[in-house]
């Protein structure tokens, strides 16, 4: 596993390694057991399975998605009191995060433009999440590695799981699906570095009218989105959106560095 960690690190892949560094009493694995966890939830290795492993996977994913950069963490877990295992031992786990990139992008929608856009985005150094209520469209992303794909009927339910430093793009099947997501974001006054919705000025006006009827008064989102370049084909729309995302990303991270 050490060779695999070295390989992943050299290739610049983002991942977390959790190592069982000490045990007292009963424990499901020996000291030195390791697990490698990736941002999309996939993992390699084991530290014993069951509740301890579930705890480790959950904490690894949290560390990979934190707003602030946290590269290492040490924690001691009472197997009975903390996670409800019948054995009464204590496990100490050391977490190491490699190549964590704080550029989180969430795309709502997996349709034609999203299929093009996300295939460009995976070539960039970002953590990409795609959300849609249509499994058949999400399945088309099976060939992409390192992407978190979420099938959710009520897509607005995912808003609470989005890190506040995320760049959020809405390109669902229509404004009837976009509005509930926008309402969830704007009504809670969540301020993302980038919030864009695909569509025309007419669509924006229609969405603002619906949102106003729901009590929303702040319309701090980009629509139409993308740089003013290219035609209306999915590849060129995608390039225009990426150009805008990169501009906002550069400005956002420059501001973060000055803080």
C-alpha positions as CSV (number, residue, x, y, z in Angstrom):
1,X,0.0,0.0,0.0
2,X,2.9,2.4,0.6
3,X,3.8,2.1,-3.1
4,X,0.2,2.8,-4.1
5,X,0.2,5.9,-1.9
6,X,3.4,7.1,-3.4
7,X,2.0,6.5,-6.9
8,X,-1.2,8.4,-6.2
9,X,0.7,11.3,-4.6
10,X,3.1,11.6,-7.6
11,X,0.1,11.7,-10.0
12,X,-1.4,14.6,-8.0
13,X,-4.6,12.6,-7.1
14,X,-6.6,13.8,-4.1
15,X,-7.1,11.2,-1.4
16,X,-7.0,10.6,2.3
17,X,-5.0,7.8,4.1
18,X,-6.3,6.6,7.5
19,X,-3.9,4.5,9.5
20,X,-4.7,2.5,12.6
21,X,-1.7,3.6,14.7
22,X,-2.6,2.2,18.1
23,X,-5.1,-0.1,19.8
24,X,-6.1,-0.9,23.4
25,X,-8.3,-3.8,24.3
26,X,-10.3,-5.4,21.5
27,X,-10.0,-4.0,18.0
28,X,-11.1,-5.3,14.6
29,X,-7.6,-4.9,13.0
30,X,-4.0,-4.8,13.9
31,X,-1.9,-1.7,14.2
32,X,-0.6,-0.4,10.8
33,X,-3.8,-1.3,9.0
34,X,-4.6,1.4,6.3
35,X,-7.4,2.6,4.1
36,X,-7.2,5.0,1.2
37,X,-10.3,7.1,0.7
38,X,-11.1,9.2,-2.5
39,X,-13.4,12.3,-2.7
40,X,-16.0,10.3,-4.6
41,X,-16.4,7.8,-1.7
42,X,-14.4,5.0,-3.3
43,X,-11.7,3.4,-1.1
44,X,-8.9,0.8,-1.1
45,X,-7.8,-1.3,1.9
46,X,-9.5,-1.8,5.3
47,X,-9.0,-1.0,8.9
48,X,-11.4,-3.8,10.0
49,X,-14.8,-3.1,8.5
50,X,-18.0,-2.4,10.4
51,X,-18.6,0.7,12.5
52,X,-15.0,1.6,12.9
53,X,-14.5,1.6,9.2
54,X,-17.7,3.5,8.6
55,X,-16.5,6.2,11.0
56,X,-13.2,6.4,9.3
57,X,-14.7,6.7,5.8
58,X,-17.1,9.4,7.0
59,X,-14.3,11.4,8.7
60,X,-12.0,11.0,5.7
61,X,-14.6,12.4,3.3
62,X,-15.2,15.3,5.8
63,X,-11.5,16.1,5.8
64,X,-11.5,16.0,2.0
65,X,-14.3,18.5,1.7
66,X,-13.6,21.0,4.6
67,X,-13.6,24.6,3.7
68,X,-10.2,25.1,5.4
69,X,-7.2,23.1,4.4
70,X,-6.5,20.5,7.1
71,X,-3.8,18.0,6.1
72,X,-3.5,15.8,9.2
73,X,-5.6,14.8,12.1
74,X,-5.2,12.3,15.0
75,X,-8.2,11.0,16.9
76,X,-8.7,8.4,19.6
77,X,-12.0,6.5,19.4
78,X,-13.7,4.5,22.2
79,X,-15.2,1.7,20.2
80,X,-18.1,1.2,22.6
81,X,-18.9,4.7,23.8
82,X,-18.2,6.7,20.6
83,X,-19.4,4.4,17.8
84,X,-21.5,1.7,19.5
85,X,-19.4,-1.4,19.0
86,X,-19.8,-4.2,21.5
87,X,-16.0,-4.6,22.0
88,X,-14.6,-2.2,24.6
89,X,-11.4,-1.3,23.0
90,X,-9.9,2.0,21.9
91,X,-8.5,2.7,18.4
92,X,-6.3,5.6,17.5
93,X,-6.4,6.7,13.9
94,X,-4.1,9.1,12.0
95,X,-5.6,10.8,9.0
96,X,-3.4,12.2,6.2
97,X,-4.8,14.3,3.3
98,X,-2.9,14.4,0.0
99,X,-3.2,16.9,-2.8
100,X,-6.4,18.3,-1.5
101,X,-7.7,21.0,-3.8
102,X,-10.1,23.5,-2.3
103,X,-11.8,24.2,-5.7
104,X,-15.1,22.5,-5.2
105,X,-17.6,22.6,-8.1
106,X,-21.2,21.3,-7.9
107,X,-23.1,20.9,-11.1
108,X,-26.9,20.4,-10.9
109,X,-28.0,18.6,-14.0
110,X,-26.6,15.9,-16.2
111,X,-28.0,16.7,-19.6
112,X,-26.4,17.5,-22.9
113,X,-24.5,20.6,-21.9
114,X,-23.5,19.1,-18.5
115,X,-22.1,16.0,-20.3
116,X,-19.8,18.3,-22.3
117,X,-19.0,20.7,-19.4
118,X,-18.1,18.0,-16.9
119,X,-15.8,16.2,-19.3
120,X,-13.8,19.5,-19.6
121,X,-13.9,20.1,-15.8
122,X,-12.4,16.7,-14.9
123,X,-9.3,17.8,-16.8
124,X,-8.9,20.6,-14.3
125,X,-7.6,20.4,-10.7
126,X,-11.0,20.5,-9.0
127,X,-13.4,18.4,-6.8
128,X,-16.5,17.8,-9.0
129,X,-19.9,16.8,-7.8
130,X,-22.8,16.2,-10.3
131,X,-26.4,16.0,-9.0
132,X,-29.5,15.0,-11.0
133,X,-32.8,13.2,-10.5
134,X,-32.4,11.2,-13.7
135,X,-30.3,8.1,-13.1
136,X,-30.1,7.3,-16.8
137,X,-28.3,10.6,-17.5
138,X,-26.0,10.2,-14.4
139,X,-25.0,6.7,-15.7
140,X,-23.4,8.4,-18.7
141,X,-20.7,9.7,-16.4
142,X,-19.6,6.1,-15.5
143,X,-16.4,6.6,-17.6
144,X,-15.3,9.6,-15.5
145,X,-12.9,8.9,-12.5
146,X,-12.8,10.9,-9.3
147,X,-16.3,12.5,-9.8
148,X,-19.0,12.3,-7.1
149,X,-22.3,11.5,-8.8
150,X,-25.5,11.9,-6.7
151,X,-28.9,10.6,-7.7
152,X,-31.5,12.6,-5.8
153,X,-35.2,13.1,-6.6
154,X,-35.4,16.5,-4.8
155,X,-32.2,18.0,-5.9
156,X,-32.6,21.0,-3.5
157,X,-32.0,18.5,-0.6
158,X,-28.3,18.5,-1.6
159,X,-27.8,22.2,-0.9
160,X,-27.2,21.5,2.8
161,X,-24.3,19.3,1.8
162,X,-22.4,21.8,-0.4
163,X,-19.3,23.3,1.2
164,X,-19.7,27.1,1.4
165,X,-16.6,27.7,-0.8
166,X,-18.1,25.8,-3.7
167,X,-18.8,27.0,-7.2
168,X,-22.3,26.1,-8.1
169,X,-23.7,25.7,-11.6
170,X,-27.4,25.0,-12.3
171,X,-28.2,23.3,-15.7
172,X,-31.1,21.0,-14.9
173,X,-33.9,20.0,-17.4
174,X,-35.7,23.4,-16.9
175,X,-36.5,26.3,-14.7
176,X,-39.1,24.3,-12.8
177,X,-36.1,22.2,-11.4
178,X,-33.8,25.2,-11.1
179,X,-36.1,27.4,-9.0
180,X,-36.4,25.0,-6.0
181,X,-32.6,24.8,-5.8
182,X,-32.2,28.6,-6.2
183,X,-34.9,29.1,-3.6
184,X,-33.1,26.9,-1.1
185,X,-29.8,28.8,-1.6
186,X,-31.1,32.3,-1.8
187,X,-33.7,32.1,1.0
188,X,-31.0,30.9,3.4
189,X,-28.7,33.7,2.1
190,X,-25.9,31.3,1.3
191,X,-23.1,33.1,-0.5
192,X,-21.1,30.9,-2.8
193,X,-18.1,32.4,-4.7
194,X,-20.0,31.5,-7.9
195,X,-23.7,30.7,-8.5
196,X,-24.7,30.5,-12.1
197,X,-27.8,29.3,-13.9
198,X,-27.9,28.4,-17.6
199,X,-30.5,30.2,-19.6
200,X,-31.6,33.4,-21.3
201,X,-32.6,36.8,-19.9
202,X,-36.3,35.8,-20.4
203,X,-35.6,32.7,-18.2
204,X,-34.0,34.8,-15.5
205,X,-37.0,37.2,-15.4
206,X,-39.3,34.2,-15.1
207,X,-37.3,32.7,-12.3
208,X,-37.0,36.0,-10.4
209,X,-40.8,36.3,-10.6
210,X,-41.3,32.9,-9.1
211,X,-38.7,33.4,-6.5
212,X,-40.2,36.8,-5.5
213,X,-43.6,35.0,-5.0
214,X,-41.8,32.7,-2.6
215,X,-40.5,35.6,-0.6
216,X,-37.0,35.8,-2.0
217,X,-35.7,39.4,-2.5
218,X,-32.0,38.7,-3.2
219,X,-31.2,37.6,-6.8
220,X,-27.5,37.3,-6.5
221,X,-26.9,34.7,-9.3
222,X,-25.5,34.8,-12.8
223,X,-27.9,34.1,-15.7
224,X,-27.1,34.0,-18.5
225,X,-23.9,32.4,-17.5
226,X,-20.6,32.0,-19.3
227,X,-18.2,34.4,-21.1
228,X,-19.7,36.2,-24.1
229,X,-17.9,33.9,-26.6
230,X,-18.7,31.0,-28.9
231,X,-22.0,29.6,-30.3
232,X,-24.9,27.6,-28.8
233,X,-23.3,24.2,-29.3
234,X,-22.7,22.2,-26.0
235,X,-18.9,22.2,-26.4
236,X,-18.6,26.0,-27.0
237,X,-21.2,26.8,-24.3
238,X,-19.0,24.6,-22.0
239,X,-15.8,26.5,-22.9
240,X,-17.5,29.8,-22.2
241,X,-18.7,28.6,-18.8
242,X,-15.2,27.3,-17.9
243,X,-13.7,30.7,-18.9
244,X,-16.0,32.4,-16.5
245,X,-15.4,29.8,-13.8
246,X,-11.6,30.3,-14.1
247,X,-12.0,34.0,-13.8
248,X,-14.1,33.8,-10.7
249,X,-11.8,31.1,-9.2
250,X,-8.6,33.2,-9.7
251,X,-10.3,36.2,-8.0
252,X,-11.7,34.1,-5.2
253,X,-8.4,32.4,-4.3
254,X,-6.5,35.7,-4.6
255,X,-8.9,37.2,-2.0
256,X,-8.5,34.1,0.2
257,X,-4.7,34.4,0.2
258,X,-5.0,38.1,1.4
259,X,-7.1,37.2,4.4
